[in-house]
């Protein structure tokens, strides 16, 4: 899961929330992170979009 978040952050930081969320879901699915809690994905996508994660 961590790799998917890091990869999305590196490639999508500062981009629109919807774009980040879609990329994050795909990255997490590729990492086998299931089930995903929608609220957690939303918050991570918001942080990446705003450039405030970690």
C-alpha positions in Angstrom: 0.0 0.0 0.0 2.8 2.4 0.9 4.4 2.0 -2.6 1.1 2.9 -4.2 0.7 6.0 -2.1 4.3 7.1 -2.7 4.1 6.5 -6.4 0.8 8.5 -6.7 2.3 11.3 -4.6 5.4 11.5 -6.7 3.5 11.6 -10.0 0.3 13.5 -9.1 1.1 16.0 -6.2 -0.7 19.2 -6.8 -3.1 17.9 -9.4 -6.9 18.1 -9.1 -8.4 15.9 -6.5 -10.5 13.7 -8.9 -7.4 13.0 -11.0 -5.4 12.1 -7.9 -8.1 9.9 -6.4 -8.5 7.9 -9.6 -4.7 7.4 -9.9 -4.5 6.5 -6.2 -7.2 3.9 -6.5 -5.5 2.3 -9.5 -2.1 2.3 -7.7 -3.6 0.7 -4.6 -5.4 -1.9 -6.6 -2.1 -2.7 -8.4 -0.5 -3.2 -4.9 -3.3 -5.5 -3.9 -4.6 -3.2 -1.2 -8.2 -4.5 -0.8 -10.6 -3.7 0.7 -10.1 0.0 0.6 -11.9 2.3 3.0 -13.3 5.1 0.9 -12.8 7.7 3.6 -9.1 6.8 3.8 -8.7 7.0 0.0 -10.5 10.3 0.0 -8.2 11.8 2.7 -5.0 10.5 1.0 -6.2 11.9 -2.3 -7.0 15.2 -0.7 -3.5 15.4 0.9 -1.7 14.5 -2.3 -3.8 16.9 -4.3 -3.0 19.7 -1.8 0.7 18.6 -1.6 0.4 18.2 2.2 0.8 14.4 2.6 3.6 13.5 5.0 
